[in-house]
Amino acid sequence: MIRGGKGILFVVSAPSGAGKTTLLRRVVSRLPGVSLSISCTTRAPRPGEQEGVDYFFISRAEFIDMMREDRFIEWAQVHGDLYGTPRSNLERLQQGEDLILEIDTQGARKIREELKDGVLIFILPPSLEVLEERLRSRGGDSEEAIQARLQNAQKELDQMTWYDYIVVNREIEEATKELASIIIAERCRTARVLKA
């Protein structure tokens, strides 16, 4: 039978400041049938972020209630804040829509364990120096927060070997094309096209 039915789950991780959010927005605007999953977080919005577009910004108490009710497919604590992917977001897969989860390496491991057919993609900055420059240029973070993100970045980079794909974000247009190519190639896999 020709592919119809279930969409493909893409899990994208990257160190903070690697440019994954910009990259993913560009890919979603260019490829029909793929959307971003909106996660919940307990952190405060950064300048320009919008409720329900970038994240659902909720209180720690609300987040803990959702955890107790098993309403997250995955959740993690990152830089002291909680992030989680609501299970309800996965309903789009059943409607044939491809879905991108933008999550950290902890969450990606949980997804890999629970949903074996997810495609994991790691966005790699060209260097740690470029990453630091990007973190500083976006503003809003204290020096302490930037240093914590850089330390965490090294731990995340150590995890990239178990991802299915790596895209190096040297230049945004090139990286956008590479990420879009991965999504298109996965849609064309024989096993997906001929899935009964």
C-alpha positions in Angstrom: 0.0 0.0 0.0 1.2 3.5 -0.8 2.1 5.7 2.2 -0.8 7.4 3.8 -1.8 7.4 7.4 0.9 8.0 10.0 3.3 10.9 9.9 7.0 10.8 10.7 8.4 12.0 14.1 11.6 14.0 13.8 13.5 14.7 17.0 16.0 17.6 16.7 18.5 18.5 19.4 21.4 21.0 19.6 23.3 22.9 22.2 21.7 26.2 23.2 22.7 28.8 20.7 23.4 26.5 17.8 20.6 28.1 15.8 18.1 25.2 15.9 15.0 27.3 16.4 15.8 29.6 13.5 16.7 26.6 11.3 13.5 24.6 12.2 11.2 27.6 11.5 12.8 28.0 8.1 12.3 24.3 7.3 8.7 24.3 8.4 7.9 27.3 6.3 9.3 25.6 3.2 8.0 22.0 3.6 4.3 21.3 3.5 3.0 18.7 5.9 5.5 19.2 8.7 5.0 21.2 11.9 6.8 22.0 15.1 5.7 20.5 18.4 5.2 23.2 21.0 6.8 22.2 24.3 5.9 23.4 27.8 8.5 25.1 30.0 8.8 26.7 33.4 11.3 29.3 32.3 10.4 32.9 31.6 9.9 34.0 28.0 12.9 35.6 26.2 12.4 38.9 24.4 10.3 38.2 21.3 9.0 34.8 22.4 5.3 34.2 22.2 3.0 32.0 24.3 1.7 29.1 22.2 4.2 29.8 19.4 7.6 29.3 21.0 6.5 27.5 24.1 3.6 27.1 26.5 5.0 29.1 29.5 3.6 27.5 32.6 4.3 27.5 36.4 6.4 24.9 38.1 3.3 23.7 39.9 1.3 23.3 36.6 4.3 21.4 35.1 4.5 19.0 38.1 0.7 18.3 37.9 1.1 17.4 34.2 4.0 15.1 35.1 2.0 13.3 37.8 -0.9 12.9 35.2 1.6 11.4 32.7 0.7 14.1 30.2 4.3 14.4 28.8 5.9 12.0 26.3 9.2 13.2 27.7 10.4 15.9 30.1 13.7 17.1 31.4 15.3 19.7 33.6 17.7 21.9 31.7 19.6 24.8 33.2 17.3 24.6 36.3 14.1 24.9 34.2 11.6 22.2 33.3 10.8 21.4 29.7 8.3 18.8 28.4 6.5 17.6 25.3 2.8 17.1 25.8 1.6 13.7 24.6 -1.3 15.4 22.9 1.1 16.9 20.4 1.7 13.4 18.9 -1.9 13.2 17.8 -0.9 15.1 14.6 1.2 12.0 13.6 -2.0 9.9 13.5 -3.5 12.5 11.1 -0.6 12.0 8.7 1.3 15.1 9.6 5.1 15.0 10.1 6.1 16.4 13.5 9.4 17.9 14.7 10.2 17.8 18.4 12.8 20.4 19.4 14.2 18.8 22.5 17.5 18.3 24.4 19.5 15.1 24.4 17.8 13.7 27.6 14.4 14.0 26.0 15.7 12.5 22.7 16.9 9.4 24.6 13.4 9.0 26.1 11.8 9.4 22.8 14.2 6.8 21.2 13.2 4.3 24.0 9.5 4.9 23.6 9.1 5.5 19.9 11.6 3.5 18.0 10.7 4.8 14.5 11.5 8.5 15.3 14.3 10.1 13.3 16.9 11.8 15.5 18.9 14.8 14.1 21.6 16.8 15.9 22.4 20.4 14.9 26.0 21.0 15.4 27.6 24.5 15.7 30.7 25.0 13.6 32.8 25.4 16.8 32.4 26.2 20.5 33.8 29.6 19.9 31.0 30.3 17.4 28.5 28.9 19.8 29.7 31.3 22.6 29.5 34.2 20.2 25.9 33.3 19.3 24.9 32.9 23.0 26.3 36.3 23.8 24.7 38.1 20.8 21.2 36.9 21.5 21.1 38.8 24.8 19.0 38.2 27.8 21.3 35.7 29.6 23.6 36.5 32.5 27.3 35.6 32.3 26.6 32.8 34.7 23.9 31.4 32.5 26.1 31.7 29.4 28.9 29.7 31.2 26.4 27.1 32.3 25.1 26.7 28.7 28.6 26.3 27.4 29.4 23.6 29.9 26.1 21.9 29.1 27.0 22.2 25.4 30.0 20.0 25.8 27.9 17.3 27.5 25.4 17.5 24.7 28.1 17.3 22.0 29.3 14.0 23.6 25.8 12.6 22.9 25.6 13.3 19.2 27.1 10.0 18.1 23.8 8.1 18.7 21.7 10.4 16.5 20.7 9.3 13.0 21.9 12.5 11.3 24.1 15.5 12.1 23.7 18.9 10.4 26.5 21.4 10.9 25.0 24.9 11.0 27.9 26.9 9.5 25.6 29.0 7.2 21.8 29.1 7.8 20.7 28.6 4.1 23.0 25.6 3.6 21.9 24.0 6.9 18.2 24.6 6.1 18.6 22.8 2.8 20.4 19.9 4.5 17.7 19.5 7.2 14.9 19.7 4.6 16.7 17.1 2.5 16.8 14.7 5.5 13.0 15.1 6.0 12.3 14.5 2.3 14.6 11.5 2.1 12.9 9.9 5.2 9.5 10.5 3.5 10.8 8.5 0.5 12.1 5.5 2.4 10.8 2.3 0.8 9.5 1.0 4.2 7.5 4.2 4.7 6.1 4.5 1.2 5.0 0.8 1.0 3.8 0.6 4.6 0.6 -1.3 4.8 
